[in-house]
Amino acid sequence: MWRVNDSLAYSQQKYKSGEKKSTNSQLQKLFITSAKKTEEREWLSEVSNIPLQQSLNDLNQALL
């Protein structure tokens, strides 16, 4: 199951290690595009990208 929590955990780890915050497009590639290529999450290809992208955009904005 695809979860924004995956992206949150990733972003929190980057923050803790002092790394630069990811851009929206980087998060989308890591957590949407790559997820669609896995057998477990290939179902994401059947739904609109807009809510998936917006959830990551909202998360990234909240982490400012």
N, CA, C and O atoms as a GROMACS GRO file, in nm:
protein
  256
    1MET      N    1   0.083  -0.119   0.000
    1MET     CA    2   0.000   0.000   0.000
    1MET      C    3   0.087   0.124   0.000
    1MET      O    4   0.179   0.135   0.081
    2TRP      N    5   0.060   0.217  -0.090
    2TRP     CA    6   0.134   0.342  -0.098
    2TRP      C    7   0.090   0.434   0.014
    2TRP      O    8  -0.029   0.450   0.039
    3ARG      N    9   0.187   0.493   0.080
    3ARG     CA   10   0.153   0.582   0.191
    3ARG      C   11   0.242   0.706   0.188
    3ARG      O   12   0.360   0.698   0.154
    4VAL      N   13   0.184   0.816   0.223
    4VAL     CA   14   0.260   0.939   0.238
    4VAL      C   15   0.359   0.921   0.354
    4VAL      O   16   0.461   0.989   0.360
    5ASN      N   17   0.328   0.829   0.445
    5ASN     CA   18   0.417   0.804   0.557
    5ASN      C   19   0.556   0.761   0.512
    5ASN      O   20   0.655   0.788   0.580
    6ASP      N   21   0.566   0.693   0.398
    6ASP     CA   22   0.697   0.656   0.344
    6ASP      C   23   0.779   0.782   0.317
    6ASP      O   24   0.897   0.789   0.350
    7SER      N   25   0.715   0.878   0.257
    7SER     CA   26   0.782   1.004   0.224
    7SER      C   27   0.814   1.083   0.351
    7SER      O   28   0.920   1.146   0.360
    8LEU      N   29   0.724   1.080   0.447
    8LEU     CA   30   0.748   1.150   0.574
    8LEU      C   31   0.871   1.092   0.644
    8LEU      O   32   0.957   1.167   0.690
    9ALA      N   33   0.879   0.961   0.654
    9ALA     CA   34   0.993   0.896   0.719
    9ALA      C   35   1.123   0.931   0.646
    9ALA      O   36   1.225   0.959   0.709
   10TYR      N   37   1.119   0.930   0.515
   10TYR     CA   38   1.235   0.965   0.433
   10TYR      C   39   1.277   1.110   0.460
   10TYR      O   40   1.395   1.138   0.481
   11SER      N   41   1.181   1.201   0.460
   11SER     CA   42   1.209   1.343   0.482
   11SER      C   43   1.262   1.368   0.624
   11SER      O   44   1.351   1.450   0.643
   12GLN      N   45   1.206   1.300   0.720
   12GLN     CA   46   1.254   1.316   0.858
   12GLN      C   47   1.397   1.266   0.872
   12GLN      O   48   1.477   1.326   0.944
   13GLN      N   49   1.429   1.157   0.806
   13GLN     CA   50   1.566   1.104   0.812
   13GLN      C   51   1.664   1.202   0.749
   13GLN      O   52   1.773   1.225   0.802
   14LYS      N   53   1.626   1.260   0.636
   14LYS     CA   54   1.713   1.359   0.571
   14LYS      C   55   1.735   1.479   0.663
   14LYS      O   56   1.846   1.531   0.672
   15TYR      N   57   1.629   1.522   0.730
   15TYR     CA   58   1.639   1.636   0.821
   15TYR      C   59   1.733   1.605   0.938
   15TYR      O   60   1.819   1.686   0.973
   16LYS      N   61   1.717   1.487   0.996
   16LYS     CA   62   1.799   1.447   1.111
   16LYS      C   63   1.947   1.437   1.074
   16LYS      O   64   2.034   1.466   1.156
   17SER      N   65   1.974   1.397   0.952
   17SER     CA   66   2.113   1.384   0.909
   17SER      C   67   2.169   1.514   0.851
   17SER      O   68   2.284   1.518   0.807
   18GLY      N   69   2.088   1.620   0.852
   18GLY     CA   70   2.134   1.751   0.808
   18GLY      C   71   2.135   1.770   0.657
   18GLY      O   72   2.194   1.865   0.607
   19GLU      N   73   2.071   1.680   0.587
   19GLU     CA   74   2.067   1.690   0.441
   19GLU      C   75   1.964   1.793   0.396
   19GLU      O   76   1.870   1.826   0.468
   20LYS      N   77   1.984   1.841   0.274
   20LYS     CA   78   1.892   1.937   0.214
   20LYS      C   79   1.756   1.872   0.188
   20LYS      O   80   1.748   1.755   0.152
   21LYS      N   81   1.650   1.949   0.208
   21LYS     CA   82   1.513   1.902   0.185
   21LYS      C   83   1.493   1.868   0.037
   21LYS      O   84   1.541   1.939  -0.051
   22SER      N   85   1.423   1.760   0.011
   22SER     CA   86   1.393   1.717  -0.126
   22SER      C   87   1.291   1.811  -0.190
   22SER      O   88   1.209   1.871  -0.122
   23THR      N   89   1.298   1.822  -0.322
   23THR     CA   90   1.199   1.898  -0.396
   23THR      C   91   1.076   1.811  -0.417
   23THR      O   92   1.080   1.690  -0.399
   24ASN      N   93   0.967   1.875  -0.456
   24ASN     CA   94   0.844   1.800  -0.485
   24ASN      C   95   0.868   1.697  -0.595
   24ASN      O   96   0.822   1.583  -0.585
   25SER      N   97   0.940   1.737  -0.700
   25SER     CA   98   0.962   1.643  -0.811
   25SER      C   99   1.050   1.526  -0.768
   25SER      O  100   1.029   1.414  -0.816
   26GLN      N  101   1.147   1.548  -0.681
   26GLN     CA  102   1.229   1.439  -0.631
   26GLN      C  103   1.144   1.341  -0.551
   26GLN      O  104   1.157   1.219  -0.567
   27LEU      N  105   1.057   1.393  -0.466
   27LEU     CA  106   0.970   1.306  -0.386
   27LEU      C  107   0.875   1.227  -0.476
   27LEU      O  108   0.850   1.109  -0.452
   28GLN      N  109   0.823   1.292  -0.580
   28GLN     CA  110   0.732   1.223  -0.671
   28GLN      C  111   0.803   1.109  -0.743
   28GLN      O  112   0.746   1.001  -0.760
   29LYS      N  113   0.926   1.132  -0.786
   29LYS     CA  114   1.001   1.025  -0.852
   29LYS      C  115   1.030   0.910  -0.756
   29LYS      O  116   1.018   0.793  -0.794
   30LEU      N  117   1.066   0.943  -0.634
   30LEU     CA  118   1.100   0.840  -0.536
   30LEU      C  119   0.978   0.761  -0.489
   30LEU      O  120   0.987   0.640  -0.469
   31PHE      N  121   0.865   0.829  -0.470
   31PHE     CA  122   0.753   0.764  -0.402
   31PHE      C  123   0.630   0.740  -0.488
   31PHE      O  124   0.539   0.670  -0.445
   32ILE      N  125   0.624   0.796  -0.605
   32ILE     CA  126   0.510   0.767  -0.693
   32ILE      C  127   0.559   0.688  -0.814
   32ILE      O  128   0.514   0.575  -0.838
   33THR      N  129   0.650   0.747  -0.889
   33THR     CA  130   0.698   0.683  -1.011
   33THR      C  131   0.760   0.547  -0.982
   33THR      O  132   0.729   0.448  -1.048
   34SER      N  133   0.848   0.543  -0.884
   34SER     CA  134   0.914   0.415  -0.853
   34SER      C  135   0.815   0.314  -0.794
   34SER      O  136   0.828   0.194  -0.819
   35ALA      N  137   0.718   0.362  -0.717
   35ALA     CA  138   0.620   0.271  -0.658
   35ALA      C  139   0.536   0.202  -0.765
   35ALA      O  140   0.501   0.085  -0.751
   36LYS      N  141   0.504   0.276  -0.870
   36LYS     CA  142   0.422   0.220  -0.978
   36LYS      C  143   0.494   0.106  -1.051
   36LYS      O  144   0.430   0.024  -1.117
   37LYS      N  145   0.625   0.100  -1.038
   37LYS     CA  146   0.703  -0.003  -1.106
   37LYS      C  147   0.717  -0.130  -1.023
   37LYS      O  148   0.773  -0.229  -1.070
   38THR      N  149   0.665  -0.129  -0.901
   38THR     CA  150   0.673  -0.248  -0.817
   38THR      C  151   0.544  -0.328  -0.829
   38THR      O  152   0.436  -0.273  -0.854
   39GLU      N  153   0.556  -0.457  -0.812
   39GLU     CA  154   0.438  -0.543  -0.819
   39GLU      C  155   0.338  -0.509  -0.709
   39GLU      O  156   0.217  -0.511  -0.730
   40GLU      N  157   0.391  -0.480  -0.593
   40GLU     CA  158   0.306  -0.450  -0.477
   40GLU      C  159   0.223  -0.322  -0.495
   40GLU      O  160   0.112  -0.311  -0.441
   41ARG      N  161   0.277  -0.227  -0.569
   41ARG     CA  162   0.209  -0.097  -0.581
   41ARG      C  163   0.176  -0.059  -0.725
   41ARG      O  164   0.149   0.058  -0.753
   42GLU      N  165   0.177  -0.154  -0.815
   42GLU     CA  166   0.147  -0.124  -0.955
   42GLU      C  167   0.005  -0.070  -0.974
   42GLU      O  168  -0.024  -0.005  -1.075
   43TRP      N  169  -0.082  -0.097  -0.879
   43TRP     CA  170  -0.220  -0.048  -0.886
   43TRP      C  171  -0.225   0.105  -0.890
   43TRP      O  172  -0.325   0.163  -0.931
   44LEU      N  173  -0.118   0.170  -0.846
   44LEU     CA  174  -0.116   0.317  -0.849
   44LEU      C  175  -0.126   0.371  -0.992
   44LEU      O  176  -0.166   0.486  -1.012
   45SER      N  177  -0.089   0.291  -1.089
   45SER     CA  178  -0.099   0.333  -1.229
   45SER      C  179  -0.244   0.346  -1.274
   45SER      O  180  -0.273   0.408  -1.376
   46GLU      N  181  -0.334   0.289  -1.198
   46GLU     CA  182  -0.476   0.290  -1.234
   46GLU      C  183  -0.549   0.413  -1.180
   46GLU      O  184  -0.664   0.438  -1.216
   47VAL      N  185  -0.484   0.490  -1.094
   47VAL     CA  186  -0.550   0.607  -1.035
   47VAL      C  187  -0.483   0.735  -1.086
   47VAL      O  188  -0.372   0.732  -1.138
   48SER      N  189  -0.552   0.844  -1.069
   48SER     CA  190  -0.500   0.974  -1.112
   48SER      C  191  -0.376   1.011  -1.031
   48SER      O  192  -0.370   0.986  -0.910
   49ASN      N  193  -0.280   1.072  -1.097
   49ASN     CA  194  -0.159   1.120  -1.029
   49ASN      C  195  -0.185   1.242  -0.942
   49ASN      O  196  -0.111   1.268  -0.848
   50ILE      N  197  -0.288   1.316  -0.973
   50ILE     CA  198  -0.311   1.445  -0.906
   50ILE      C  199  -0.322   1.432  -0.754
   50ILE      O  200  -0.251   1.504  -0.684
   51PRO      N  201  -0.406   1.346  -0.700
   51PRO     CA  202  -0.412   1.336  -0.554
   51PRO      C  203  -0.282   1.282  -0.493
   51PRO      O  204  -0.244   1.321  -0.382
   52LEU      N  205  -0.213   1.193  -0.564
   52LEU     CA  206  -0.086   1.141  -0.514
   52LEU      C  207   0.018   1.252  -0.507
   52LEU      O  208   0.087   1.267  -0.406
   53GLN      N  209   0.027   1.330  -0.614
   53GLN     CA  210   0.122   1.441  -0.617
   53GLN      C  211   0.086   1.547  -0.513
   53GLN      O  212   0.174   1.600  -0.446
   54GLN      N  213  -0.041   1.576  -0.501
   54GLN     CA  214  -0.083   1.679  -0.407
   54GLN      C  215  -0.053   1.638  -0.263
   54GLN      O  216  -0.015   1.722  -0.181
   55SER      N  217  -0.069   1.511  -0.232
   55SER     CA  218  -0.038   1.466  -0.095
   55SER      C  219   0.110   1.485  -0.064
   55SER      O  220   0.145   1.525   0.047
   56LEU      N  221   0.197   1.458  -0.161
   56LEU     CA  222   0.339   1.480  -0.138
   56LEU      C  223   0.372   1.629  -0.133
   56LEU      O  224   0.456   1.672  -0.054
   57ASN      N  225   0.307   1.708  -0.218
   57ASN     CA  226   0.328   1.854  -0.214
   57ASN      C  227   0.286   1.910  -0.078
   57ASN      O  228   0.356   1.994  -0.022
   58ASP      N  229   0.173   1.866  -0.027
   58ASP     CA  230   0.125   1.911   0.103
   58ASP      C  231   0.223   1.873   0.214
   58ASP      O  232   0.254   1.953   0.302
   59LEU      N  233   0.272   1.750   0.208
   59LEU     CA  234   0.368   1.705   0.308
   59LEU      C  235   0.495   1.791   0.302
   59LEU      O  236   0.544   1.837   0.404
   60ASN      N  237   0.546   1.811   0.182
   60ASN     CA  238   0.669   1.888   0.166
   60ASN      C  239   0.651   2.032   0.214
   60ASN      O  240   0.742   2.090   0.274
   61GLN      N  241   0.535   2.089   0.190
   61GLN     CA  242   0.504   2.225   0.236
   61GLN      C  243   0.498   2.229   0.388
   61GLN      O  244   0.544   2.325   0.449
   62ALA      N  245   0.441   2.127   0.449
   62ALA     CA  246   0.427   2.123   0.594
   62ALA      C  247   0.563   2.111   0.663
   62ALA      O  248   0.577   2.149   0.780
   63LEU      N  249   0.661   2.060   0.593
   63LEU     CA  250   0.793   2.040   0.651
   63LEU      C  251   0.884   2.161   0.639
   63LEU      O  252   1.003   2.152   0.667
   64LEU      N  253   0.829   2.274   0.598
   64LEU     CA  254   0.912   2.396   0.583
   64LEU      C  255   0.973   2.438   0.711
   64LEU      O  256   1.045   2.538   0.715
   0.00000   0.00000   0.00000
